[in-house]
Amino acid sequence: MSQTHVCPHCNQELTPWLGPPESGWGEILVCNNNECPYFKGSPSTIRNTDEASPLGCRYALDPANDYTPFSLVAWHGACRD
Ligand SMILES: [Zn+2]
């Protein structure tokens, strides 16, 4: 089970990441590449908040769910509670 998973958008190897306890995700695999086109392009697709909110989406896989891809909403730059 040492399969390598890469991001289909930038071909970077996905990094294991432990989600926040409240998310219930456990360990997921995330593309941490800040140059990833998926990540860089995401701010234009989620504009449900004000422009100052640096929301972005990272490509992620959920190993607990048959490696189903999903968008991990990331806060880069700002801290929010
Ligand atoms: Zn990527």
PDB file of the backbone (N, CA, C, O) and the ligand in Angstrom, with CONECT records:
HET     ZN  A 101       1
ATOM      1  N   MET A   1       0.824  -1.199   0.000  1.00  0.00           N
ATOM      2  CA  MET A   1       0.000   0.000   0.000  1.00  0.00           C
ATOM      3  C   MET A   1       0.865   1.258   0.000  1.00  0.00           C
ATOM      4  O   MET A   1       0.522   2.245   0.652  1.00  0.00           O
ATOM      5  N   SER A   2       1.969   1.233  -0.715  1.00  0.00           N
ATOM      6  CA  SER A   2       2.797   2.420  -0.770  1.00  0.00           C
ATOM      7  C   SER A   2       2.648   3.092  -2.126  1.00  0.00           C
ATOM      8  O   SER A   2       3.623   3.492  -2.763  1.00  0.00           O
ATOM      9  N   GLN A   3       1.428   3.198  -2.532  1.00  0.00           N
ATOM     10  CA  GLN A   3       1.097   3.812  -3.803  1.00  0.00           C
ATOM     11  C   GLN A   3       1.395   5.309  -3.747  1.00  0.00           C
ATOM     12  O   GLN A   3       1.127   5.973  -2.745  1.00  0.00           O
ATOM     13  N   THR A   4       1.944   5.817  -4.821  1.00  0.00           N
ATOM     14  CA  THR A   4       2.185   7.245  -4.876  1.00  0.00           C
ATOM     15  C   THR A   4       1.033   7.944  -5.586  1.00  0.00           C
ATOM     16  O   THR A   4       0.614   7.556  -6.676  1.00  0.00           O
ATOM     17  N   HIS A   5       0.549   8.966  -4.944  1.00  0.00           N
ATOM     18  CA  HIS A   5      -0.534   9.737  -5.552  1.00  0.00           C
ATOM     19  C   HIS A   5      -0.005  11.104  -5.939  1.00  0.00           C
ATOM     20  O   HIS A   5       0.635  11.788  -5.140  1.00  0.00           O
ATOM     21  N   VAL A   6      -0.274  11.486  -7.150  1.00  0.00           N
ATOM     22  CA  VAL A   6       0.164  12.800  -7.594  1.00  0.00           C
ATOM     23  C   VAL A   6      -1.055  13.641  -7.968  1.00  0.00           C
ATOM     24  O   VAL A   6      -2.115  13.122  -8.320  1.00  0.00           O
ATOM     25  N   CYS A   7      -0.866  14.937  -7.881  1.00  0.00           N
ATOM     26  CA  CYS A   7      -1.917  15.869  -8.266  1.00  0.00           C
ATOM     27  C   CYS A   7      -2.068  15.848  -9.781  1.00  0.00           C
ATOM     28  O   CYS A   7      -1.077  16.017 -10.490  1.00  0.00           O
ATOM     29  N   PRO A   8      -3.278  15.646 -10.301  1.00  0.00           N
ATOM     30  CA  PRO A   8      -3.478  15.613 -11.756  1.00  0.00           C
ATOM     31  C   PRO A   8      -3.307  16.988 -12.404  1.00  0.00           C
ATOM     32  O   PRO A   8      -3.219  17.099 -13.627  1.00  0.00           O
ATOM     33  N   HIS A   9      -3.260  18.019 -11.585  1.00  0.00           N
ATOM     34  CA  HIS A   9      -3.181  19.378 -12.125  1.00  0.00           C
ATOM     35  C   HIS A   9      -1.744  19.864 -12.259  1.00  0.00           C
ATOM     36  O   HIS A   9      -1.437  20.642 -13.163  1.00  0.00           O
ATOM     37  N   CYS A  10      -0.856  19.414 -11.366  1.00  0.00           N
ATOM     38  CA  CYS A  10       0.519  19.915 -11.421  1.00  0.00           C
ATOM     39  C   CYS A  10       1.549  18.789 -11.309  1.00  0.00           C
ATOM     40  O   CYS A  10       2.753  19.041 -11.349  1.00  0.00           O
ATOM     41  N   ASN A  11       1.074  17.542 -11.166  1.00  0.00           N
ATOM     42  CA  ASN A  11       1.952  16.374 -11.087  1.00  0.00           C
ATOM     43  C   ASN A  11       2.871  16.347  -9.868  1.00  0.00           C
ATOM     44  O   ASN A  11       3.836  15.583  -9.832  1.00  0.00           O
ATOM     45  N   GLN A  12       2.577  17.168  -8.883  1.00  0.00           N
ATOM     46  CA  GLN A  12       3.335  17.116  -7.638  1.00  0.00           C
ATOM     47  C   GLN A  12       2.820  15.949  -6.800  1.00  0.00           C
ATOM     48  O   GLN A  12       1.639  15.602  -6.844  1.00  0.00           O
ATOM     49  N   GLU A  13       3.730  15.356  -6.041  1.00  0.00           N
ATOM     50  CA  GLU A  13       3.318  14.291  -5.147  1.00  0.00           C
ATOM     51  C   GLU A  13       2.448  14.870  -4.037  1.00  0.00           C
ATOM     52  O   GLU A  13       2.754  15.926  -3.484  1.00  0.00           O
ATOM     53  N   LEU A  14       1.378  14.180  -3.721  1.00  0.00           N
ATOM     54  CA  LEU A  14       0.493  14.663  -2.669  1.00  0.00           C
ATOM     55  C   LEU A  14       1.106  14.397  -1.301  1.00  0.00           C
ATOM     56  O   LEU A  14       1.747  13.368  -1.089  1.00  0.00           O
ATOM     57  N   THR A  15       0.907  15.322  -0.385  1.00  0.00           N
ATOM     58  CA  THR A  15       1.489  15.237   0.945  1.00  0.00           C
ATOM     59  C   THR A  15       0.438  14.800   1.963  1.00  0.00           C
ATOM     60  O   THR A  15      -0.659  15.355   2.009  1.00  0.00           O
ATOM     61  N   PRO A  16       0.784  13.793   2.783  1.00  0.00           N
ATOM     62  CA  PRO A  16      -0.164  13.412   3.844  1.00  0.00           C
ATOM     63  C   PRO A  16      -0.364  14.579   4.803  1.00  0.00           C
ATOM     64  O   PRO A  16       0.601  15.245   5.180  1.00  0.00           O
ATOM     65  N   TRP A  17      -1.577  14.825   5.190  1.00  0.00           N
ATOM     66  CA  TRP A  17      -1.897  15.949   6.073  1.00  0.00           C
ATOM     67  C   TRP A  17      -3.010  15.533   7.007  1.00  0.00           C
ATOM     68  O   TRP A  17      -4.019  14.965   6.590  1.00  0.00           O
ATOM     69  N   LEU A  18      -2.808  15.824   8.267  1.00  0.00           N
ATOM     70  CA  LEU A  18      -3.811  15.477   9.268  1.00  0.00           C
ATOM     71  C   LEU A  18      -4.787  16.639   9.414  1.00  0.00           C
ATOM     72  O   LEU A  18      -4.406  17.733   9.830  1.00  0.00           O
ATOM     73  N   GLY A  19      -6.013  16.398   9.077  1.00  0.00           N
ATOM     74  CA  GLY A  19      -7.030  17.443   9.124  1.00  0.00           C
ATOM     75  C   GLY A  19      -7.325  17.876  10.543  1.00  0.00           C
ATOM     76  O   GLY A  19      -7.013  17.162  11.495  1.00  0.00           O
ATOM     77  N   PRO A  20      -7.930  19.055  10.686  1.00  0.00           N
ATOM     78  CA  PRO A  20      -8.334  19.522  12.005  1.00  0.00           C
ATOM     79  C   PRO A  20      -9.287  18.523  12.633  1.00  0.00           C
ATOM     80  O   PRO A  20     -10.094  17.912  11.932  1.00  0.00           O
ATOM     81  N   PRO A  21      -9.205  18.347  13.944  1.00  0.00           N
ATOM     82  CA  PRO A  21     -10.044  17.344  14.618  1.00  0.00           C
ATOM     83  C   PRO A  21     -11.529  17.505  14.306  1.00  0.00           C
ATOM     84  O   PRO A  21     -12.254  16.520  14.165  1.00  0.00           O
ATOM     85  N   GLU A  22     -11.973  18.759  14.201  1.00  0.00           N
ATOM     86  CA  GLU A  22     -13.397  18.995  13.976  1.00  0.00           C
ATOM     87  C   GLU A  22     -13.845  18.628  12.571  1.00  0.00           C
ATOM     88  O   GLU A  22     -15.041  18.510  12.305  1.00  0.00           O
ATOM     89  N   SER A  23     -12.877  18.447  11.667  1.00  0.00           N
ATOM     90  CA  SER A  23     -13.236  18.124  10.291  1.00  0.00           C
ATOM     91  C   SER A  23     -13.636  16.663  10.153  1.00  0.00           C
ATOM     92  O   SER A  23     -14.414  16.309   9.266  1.00  0.00           O
ATOM     93  N   GLY A  24     -13.103  15.814  11.032  1.00  0.00           N
ATOM     94  CA  GLY A  24     -13.421  14.400  10.962  1.00  0.00           C
ATOM     95  C   GLY A  24     -12.763  13.701   9.797  1.00  0.00           C
ATOM     96  O   GLY A  24     -13.143  12.581   9.455  1.00  0.00           O
ATOM     97  N   TRP A  25     -11.777  14.341   9.174  1.00  0.00           N
ATOM     98  CA  TRP A  25     -11.146  13.772   7.999  1.00  0.00           C
ATOM     99  C   TRP A  25     -10.127  12.691   8.320  1.00  0.00           C
ATOM    100  O   TRP A  25      -9.963  11.730   7.569  1.00  0.00           O
ATOM    101  N   GLY A  26      -9.430  12.865   9.473  1.00  0.00           N
ATOM    102  CA  GLY A  26      -8.277  12.017   9.675  1.00  0.00           C
ATOM    103  C   GLY A  26      -7.180  12.451   8.735  1.00  0.00           C
ATOM    104  O   GLY A  26      -7.067  13.629   8.394  1.00  0.00           O
ATOM    105  N   GLU A  27      -6.355  11.476   8.309  1.00  0.00           N
ATOM    106  CA  GLU A  27      -5.261  11.839   7.426  1.00  0.00           C
ATOM    107  C   GLU A  27      -5.726  11.862   5.978  1.00  0.00           C
ATOM    108  O   GLU A  27      -6.333  10.910   5.489  1.00  0.00           O
ATOM    109  N   ILE A  28      -5.434  12.959   5.308  1.00  0.00           N
ATOM    110  CA  ILE A  28      -5.788  13.082   3.899  1.00  0.00           C
ATOM    111  C   ILE A  28      -4.522  13.392   3.103  1.00  0.00           C
ATOM    112  O   ILE A  28      -3.475  13.695   3.675  1.00  0.00           O
ATOM    113  N   LEU A  29      -4.628  13.313   1.800  1.00  0.00           N
ATOM    114  CA  LEU A  29      -3.495  13.630   0.934  1.00  0.00           C
ATOM    115  C   LEU A  29      -3.792  14.936   0.211  1.00  0.00           C
ATOM    116  O   LEU A  29      -4.833  15.091  -0.427  1.00  0.00           O
ATOM    117  N   VAL A  30      -2.854  15.871   0.325  1.00  0.00           N
ATOM    118  CA  VAL A  30      -3.102  17.215  -0.193  1.00  0.00           C
ATOM    119  C   VAL A  30      -1.988  17.644  -1.135  1.00  0.00           C
ATOM    120  O   VAL A  30      -0.819  17.328  -0.914  1.00  0.00           O
ATOM    121  N   CYS A  31      -2.362  18.373  -2.194  1.00  0.00           N
ATOM    122  CA  CYS A  31      -1.372  19.014  -3.037  1.00  0.00           C
ATOM    123  C   CYS A  31      -0.960  20.319  -2.367  1.00  0.00           C
ATOM    124  O   CYS A  31      -1.766  21.241  -2.239  1.00  0.00           O
ATOM    125  N   ASN A  32       0.287  20.393  -1.945  1.00  0.00           N
ATOM    126  CA  ASN A  32       0.751  21.576  -1.230  1.00  0.00           C
ATOM    127  C   ASN A  32       1.501  22.547  -2.127  1.00  0.00           C
ATOM    128  O   ASN A  32       2.171  23.464  -1.650  1.00  0.00           O
ATOM    129  N   ASN A  33       1.382  22.338  -3.412  1.00  0.00           N
ATOM    130  CA  ASN A  33       2.103  23.184  -4.344  1.00  0.00           C
ATOM    131  C   ASN A  33       1.389  24.529  -4.526  1.00  0.00           C
ATOM    132  O   ASN A  33       0.270  24.581  -5.037  1.00  0.00           O
ATOM    133  N   ASN A  34       2.041  25.605  -4.108  1.00  0.00           N
ATOM    134  CA  ASN A  34       1.425  26.925  -4.229  1.00  0.00           C
ATOM    135  C   ASN A  34       1.331  27.393  -5.674  1.00  0.00           C
ATOM    136  O   ASN A  34       0.617  28.347  -5.980  1.00  0.00           O
ATOM    137  N   GLU A  35       2.048  26.725  -6.548  1.00  0.00           N
ATOM    138  CA  GLU A  35       2.000  27.071  -7.969  1.00  0.00           C
ATOM    139  C   GLU A  35       1.019  26.191  -8.732  1.00  0.00           C
ATOM    140  O   GLU A  35       0.896  26.306  -9.951  1.00  0.00           O
ATOM    141  N   CYS A  36       0.330  25.326  -8.027  1.00  0.00           N
ATOM    142  CA  CYS A  36      -0.621  24.426  -8.671  1.00  0.00           C
ATOM    143  C   CYS A  36      -1.723  25.232  -9.359  1.00  0.00           C
ATOM    144  O   CYS A  36      -2.335  26.095  -8.729  1.00  0.00           O
ATOM    145  N   PRO A  37      -1.985  24.966 -10.631  1.00  0.00           N
ATOM    146  CA  PRO A  37      -3.019  25.713 -11.355  1.00  0.00           C
ATOM    147  C   PRO A  37      -4.396  25.571 -10.716  1.00  0.00           C
ATOM    148  O   PRO A  37      -5.223  26.480 -10.789  1.00  0.00           O
ATOM    149  N   TYR A  38      -4.629  24.438 -10.098  1.00  0.00           N
ATOM    150  CA  TYR A  38      -5.912  24.219  -9.427  1.00  0.00           C
ATOM    151  C   TYR A  38      -6.047  25.181  -8.255  1.00  0.00           C
ATOM    152  O   TYR A  38      -7.100  25.783  -8.047  1.00  0.00           O
ATOM    153  N   PHE A  39      -4.971  25.315  -7.499  1.00  0.00           N
ATOM    154  CA  PHE A  39      -4.963  26.193  -6.337  1.00  0.00           C
ATOM    155  C   PHE A  39      -4.978  27.654  -6.754  1.00  0.00           C
ATOM    156  O   PHE A  39      -5.729  28.455  -6.195  1.00  0.00           O
ATOM    157  N   LYS A  40      -4.162  28.001  -7.724  1.00  0.00           N
ATOM    158  CA  LYS A  40      -4.061  29.391  -8.150  1.00  0.00           C
ATOM    159  C   LYS A  40      -5.333  29.872  -8.836  1.00  0.00           C
ATOM    160  O   LYS A  40      -5.673  31.053  -8.772  1.00  0.00           O
ATOM    161  N   GLY A  41      -6.016  28.969  -9.479  1.00  0.00           N
ATOM    162  CA  GLY A  41      -7.210  29.367 -10.197  1.00  0.00           C
ATOM    163  C   GLY A  41      -8.443  29.427  -9.332  1.00  0.00           C
ATOM    164  O   GLY A  41      -9.477  29.959  -9.737  1.00  0.00           O
ATOM    165  N   SER A  42      -8.329  28.871  -8.121  1.00  0.00           N
ATOM    166  CA  SER A  42      -9.524  28.726  -7.305  1.00  0.00           C
ATOM    167  C   SER A  42     -10.139  30.020  -6.781  1.00  0.00           C
ATOM    168  O   SER A  42     -11.360  30.082  -6.639  1.00  0.00           O
ATOM    169  N   PRO A  43      -9.352  31.060  -6.487  1.00  0.00           N
ATOM    170  CA  PRO A  43      -9.983  32.263  -5.918  1.00  0.00           C
ATOM    171  C   PRO A  43     -11.064  32.848  -6.806  1.00  0.00           C
ATOM    172  O   PRO A  43     -11.995  33.480  -6.307  1.00  0.00           O
ATOM    173  N   SER A  44     -10.962  32.652  -8.099  1.00  0.00           N
ATOM    174  CA  SER A  44     -11.963  33.216  -8.987  1.00  0.00           C
ATOM    175  C   SER A  44     -13.242  32.392  -8.982  1.00  0.00           C
ATOM    176  O   SER A  44     -14.291  32.866  -9.419  1.00  0.00           O
ATOM    177  N   THR A  45     -13.159  31.166  -8.493  1.00  0.00           N
ATOM    178  CA  THR A  45     -14.341  30.319  -8.507  1.00  0.00           C
ATOM    179  C   THR A  45     -15.116  30.388  -7.201  1.00  0.00           C
ATOM    180  O   THR A  45     -16.315  30.108  -7.177  1.00  0.00           O
ATOM    181  N   ILE A  46     -14.458  30.751  -6.132  1.00  0.00           N
ATOM    182  CA  ILE A  46     -15.200  30.935  -4.882  1.00  0.00           C
ATOM    183  C   ILE A  46     -15.135  32.390  -4.446  1.00  0.00           C
ATOM    184  O   ILE A  46     -14.174  32.838  -3.820  1.00  0.00           O
ATOM    185  N   ARG A  47     -16.155  33.081  -4.786  1.00  0.00           N
ATOM    186  CA  ARG A  47     -16.228  34.490  -4.412  1.00  0.00           C
ATOM    187  C   ARG A  47     -17.480  34.736  -3.594  1.00  0.00           C
ATOM    188  O   ARG A  47     -18.184  35.727  -3.790  1.00  0.00           O
ATOM    189  N   ASN A  48     -17.743  33.838  -2.692  1.00  0.00           N
ATOM    190  CA  ASN A  48     -18.948  33.989  -1.886  1.00  0.00           C
ATOM    191  C   ASN A  48     -18.710  34.885  -0.671  1.00  0.00           C
ATOM    192  O   ASN A  48     -19.636  35.197   0.077  1.00  0.00           O
ATOM    193  N   THR A  49     -17.446  35.295  -0.488  1.00  0.00           N
ATOM    194  CA  THR A  49     -17.156  36.214   0.602  1.00  0.00           C
ATOM    195  C   THR A  49     -16.506  37.458   0.005  1.00  0.00           C
ATOM    196  O   THR A  49     -16.388  37.571  -1.216  1.00  0.00           O
ATOM    197  N   ASP A  50     -16.092  38.370   0.836  1.00  0.00           N
ATOM    198  CA  ASP A  50     -15.512  39.599   0.309  1.00  0.00           C
ATOM    199  C   ASP A  50     -14.153  39.337  -0.323  1.00  0.00           C
ATOM    200  O   ASP A  50     -13.522  38.315  -0.052  1.00  0.00           O
ATOM    201  N   GLU A  51     -13.715  40.239  -1.145  1.00  0.00           N
ATOM    202  CA  GLU A  51     -12.506  40.058  -1.946  1.00  0.00           C
ATOM    203  C   GLU A  51     -11.239  39.925  -1.119  1.00  0.00           C
ATOM    204  O   GLU A  51     -10.238  39.379  -1.583  1.00  0.00           O
ATOM    205  N   ALA A  52     -11.287  40.421   0.096  1.00  0.00           N
ATOM    206  CA  ALA A  52     -10.093  40.392   0.926  1.00  0.00           C
ATOM    207  C   ALA A  52      -9.841  38.999   1.512  1.00  0.00           C
ATOM    208  O   ALA A  52      -8.767  38.740   2.056  1.00  0.00           O
ATOM    209  N   SER A  53     -10.799  38.130   1.406  1.00  0.00           N
ATOM    210  CA  SER A  53     -10.616  36.790   1.968  1.00  0.00           C
ATOM    211  C   SER A  53      -9.808  35.918   1.024  1.00  0.00           C
ATOM    212  O   SER A  53     -10.270  35.571  -0.064  1.00  0.00           O
ATOM    213  N   PRO A  54      -8.616  35.571   1.439  1.00  0.00           N
ATOM    214  CA  PRO A  54      -7.748  34.774   0.546  1.00  0.00           C
ATOM    215  C   PRO A  54      -8.092  33.294   0.583  1.00  0.00           C
ATOM    216  O   PRO A  54      -7.276  32.467   0.991  1.00  0.00           O
ATOM    217  N   LEU A  55      -9.279  32.973   0.164  1.00  0.00           N
ATOM    218  CA  LEU A  55      -9.667  31.565   0.148  1.00  0.00           C
ATOM    219  C   LEU A  55      -9.106  30.890  -1.086  1.00  0.00           C
ATOM    220  O   LEU A  55      -9.070  31.462  -2.176  1.00  0.00           O
ATOM    221  N   GLY A  56      -8.681  29.688  -0.889  1.00  0.00           N
ATOM    222  CA  GLY A  56      -8.223  28.930  -2.032  1.00  0.00           C
ATOM    223  C   GLY A  56      -8.604  27.478  -1.862  1.00  0.00           C
ATOM    224  O   GLY A  56      -8.907  27.028  -0.757  1.00  0.00           O
ATOM    225  N   CYS A  57      -8.588  26.753  -2.952  1.00  0.00           N
ATOM    226  CA  CYS A  57      -8.898  25.337  -2.884  1.00  0.00           C
ATOM    227  C   CYS A  57      -7.686  24.531  -3.317  1.00  0.00           C
ATOM    228  O   CYS A  57      -7.092  24.767  -4.369  1.00  0.00           O
ATOM    229  N   ARG A  58      -7.346  23.586  -2.482  1.00  0.00           N
ATOM    230  CA  ARG A  58      -6.272  22.682  -2.854  1.00  0.00           C
ATOM    231  C   ARG A  58      -6.864  21.333  -3.240  1.00  0.00           C
ATOM    232  O   ARG A  58      -7.878  20.896  -2.696  1.00  0.00           O
ATOM    233  N   TYR A  59      -6.213  20.699  -4.176  1.00  0.00           N
ATOM    234  CA  TYR A  59      -6.632  19.369  -4.580  1.00  0.00           C
ATOM    235  C   TYR A  59      -6.282  18.382  -3.465  1.00  0.00           C
ATOM    236  O   TYR A  59      -5.159  18.386  -2.960  1.00  0.00           O
ATOM    237  N   ALA A  60      -7.219  17.558  -3.093  1.00  0.00           N
ATOM    238  CA  ALA A  60      -6.969  16.605  -2.012  1.00  0.00           C
ATOM    239  C   ALA A  60      -7.673  15.285  -2.290  1.00  0.00           C
ATOM    240  O   ALA A  60      -8.667  15.224  -3.014  1.00  0.00           O
ATOM    241  N   LEU A  61      -7.130  14.238  -1.697  1.00  0.00           N
ATOM    242  CA  LEU A  61      -7.748  12.918  -1.782  1.00  0.00           C
ATOM    243  C   LEU A  61      -8.064  12.436  -0.377  1.00  0.00           C
ATOM    244  O   LEU A  61      -7.320  12.696   0.568  1.00  0.00           O
ATOM    245  N   ASP A  62      -9.166  11.736  -0.258  1.00  0.00           N
ATOM    246  CA  ASP A  62      -9.553  11.182   1.033  1.00  0.00           C
ATOM    247  C   ASP A  62      -9.307   9.670   1.044  1.00  0.00           C
ATOM    248  O   ASP A  62     -10.096   8.904   0.489  1.00  0.00           O
ATOM    249  N   PRO A  63      -8.210   9.246   1.677  1.00  0.00           N
ATOM    250  CA  PRO A  63      -7.878   7.811   1.686  1.00  0.00           C
ATOM    251  C   PRO A  63      -8.951   6.970   2.370  1.00  0.00           C
ATOM    252  O   PRO A  63      -9.117   5.790   2.060  1.00  0.00           O
ATOM    253  N   ALA A  64      -9.682   7.589   3.306  1.00  0.00           N
ATOM    254  CA  ALA A  64     -10.717   6.849   4.023  1.00  0.00           C
ATOM    255  C   ALA A  64     -11.959   6.648   3.158  1.00  0.00           C
ATOM    256  O   ALA A  64     -12.887   5.937   3.545  1.00  0.00           O
ATOM    257  N   ASN A  65     -11.969   7.265   2.013  1.00  0.00           N
ATOM    258  CA  ASN A  65     -13.135   7.188   1.146  1.00  0.00           C
ATOM    259  C   ASN A  65     -12.726   6.816  -0.278  1.00  0.00           C
ATOM    260  O   ASN A  65     -13.118   7.471  -1.244  1.00  0.00           O
ATOM    261  N   ASP A  66     -11.917   5.736  -0.389  1.00  0.00           N
ATOM    262  CA  ASP A  66     -11.476   5.236  -1.697  1.00  0.00           C
ATOM    263  C   ASP A  66     -10.716   6.279  -2.510  1.00  0.00           C
ATOM    264  O   ASP A  66     -10.797   6.301  -3.739  1.00  0.00           O
ATOM    265  N   TYR A  67      -9.985   7.133  -1.823  1.00  0.00           N
ATOM    266  CA  TYR A  67      -9.187   8.166  -2.490  1.00  0.00           C
ATOM    267  C   TYR A  67     -10.039   9.042  -3.404  1.00  0.00           C
ATOM    268  O   TYR A  67      -9.649   9.376  -4.523  1.00  0.00           O
ATOM    269  N   THR A  68     -11.180   9.390  -2.905  1.00  0.00           N
ATOM    270  CA  THR A  68     -12.059  10.292  -3.647  1.00  0.00           C
ATOM    271  C   THR A  68     -11.479  11.702  -3.616  1.00  0.00           C
ATOM    272  O   THR A  68     -11.161  12.220  -2.545  1.00  0.00           O
ATOM    273  N   PRO A  69     -11.339  12.326  -4.790  1.00  0.00           N
ATOM    274  CA  PRO A  69     -10.825  13.696  -4.828  1.00  0.00           C
ATOM    275  C   PRO A  69     -11.844  14.689  -4.280  1.00  0.00           C
ATOM    276  O   PRO A  69     -13.047  14.556  -4.506  1.00  0.00           O
ATOM    277  N   PHE A  70     -11.347  15.674  -3.564  1.00  0.00           N
ATOM    278  CA  PHE A  70     -12.232  16.754  -3.135  1.00  0.00           C
ATOM    279  C   PHE A  70     -11.422  18.033  -3.019  1.00  0.00           C
ATOM    280  O   PHE A  70     -10.193  18.017  -3.082  1.00  0.00           O
ATOM    281  N   SER A  71     -12.121  19.126  -2.851  1.00  0.00           N
ATOM    282  CA  SER A  71     -11.448  20.414  -2.739  1.00  0.00           C
ATOM    283  C   SER A  71     -11.261  20.761  -1.278  1.00  0.00           C
ATOM    284  O   SER A  71     -12.227  20.896  -0.527  1.00  0.00           O
ATOM    285  N   LEU A  72     -10.018  20.902  -0.889  1.00  0.00           N
ATOM    286  CA  LEU A  72      -9.737  21.323   0.470  1.00  0.00           C
ATOM    287  C   LEU A  72      -9.656  22.843   0.476  1.00  0.00           C
ATOM    288  O   LEU A  72      -8.769  23.433  -0.141  1.00  0.00           O
ATOM    289  N   VAL A  73     -10.583  23.459   1.172  1.00  0.00           N
ATOM    290  CA  VAL A  73     -10.564  24.920   1.245  1.00  0.00           C
ATOM    291  C   VAL A  73      -9.464  25.344   2.205  1.00  0.00           C
ATOM    292  O   VAL A  73      -9.450  24.962   3.376  1.00  0.00           O
ATOM    293  N   ALA A  74      -8.555  26.131   1.686  1.00  0.00           N
ATOM    294  CA  ALA A  74      -7.409  26.533   2.497  1.00  0.00           C
ATOM    295  C   ALA A  74      -7.417  28.036   2.723  1.00  0.00           C
ATOM    296  O   ALA A  74      -7.812  28.817   1.858  1.00  0.00           O
ATOM    297  N   TRP A  75      -6.981  28.403   3.876  1.00  0.00           N
ATOM    298  CA  TRP A  75      -6.842  29.813   4.172  1.00  0.00           C
ATOM    299  C   TRP A  75      -5.363  30.132   4.121  1.00  0.00           C
ATOM    300  O   TRP A  75      -4.613  29.754   5.022  1.00  0.00           O
ATOM    301  N   HIS A  76      -4.947  30.804   3.105  1.00  0.00           N
ATOM    302  CA  HIS A  76      -3.529  31.110   3.022  1.00  0.00           C
ATOM    303  C   HIS A  76      -3.314  32.587   3.280  1.00  0.00           C
ATOM    304  O   HIS A  76      -3.787  33.434   2.523  1.00  0.00           O
ATOM    305  N   GLY A  77      -2.618  32.885   4.323  1.00  0.00           N
ATOM    306  CA  GLY A  77      -2.323  34.269   4.643  1.00  0.00           C
ATOM    307  C   GLY A  77      -3.128  34.782   5.817  1.00  0.00           C
ATOM    308  O   GLY A  77      -2.588  35.470   6.683  1.00  0.00           O
ATOM    309  N   ALA A  78      -4.384  34.467   5.863  1.00  0.00           N
ATOM    310  CA  ALA A  78      -5.218  34.990   6.936  1.00  0.00           C
ATOM    311  C   ALA A  78      -5.588  33.887   7.917  1.00  0.00           C
ATOM    312  O   ALA A  78      -5.725  32.720   7.551  1.00  0.00           O
ATOM    313  N   CYS A  79      -5.743  34.284   9.150  1.00  0.00           N
ATOM    314  CA  CYS A  79      -6.198  33.340  10.161  1.00  0.00           C
ATOM    315  C   CYS A  79      -7.629  33.676  10.538  1.00  0.00           C
ATOM    316  O   CYS A  79      -7.948  34.819  10.865  1.00  0.00           O
ATOM    317  N   ARG A  80      -8.465  32.691  10.490  1.00  0.00           N
ATOM    318  CA  ARG A  80      -9.853  32.909  10.888  1.00  0.00           C
ATOM    319  C   ARG A  80     -10.258  31.853  11.883  1.00  0.00           C
ATOM    320  O   ARG A  80      -9.814  30.707  11.818  1.00  0.00           O
ATOM    321  N   ASP A  81     -11.105  32.252  12.799  1.00  0.00           N
ATOM    322  CA  ASP A  81     -11.600  31.289  13.778  1.00  0.00           C
ATOM    323  C   ASP A  81     -12.921  30.698  13.331  1.00  0.00           C
ATOM    324  O   ASP A  81     -13.492  29.863  14.032  1.00  0.00           O
TER     325      ASP A  81
HETATM  326 ZN    ZN A 101      -1.546  20.364  -7.667  1.00  0.00          ZN2+
END
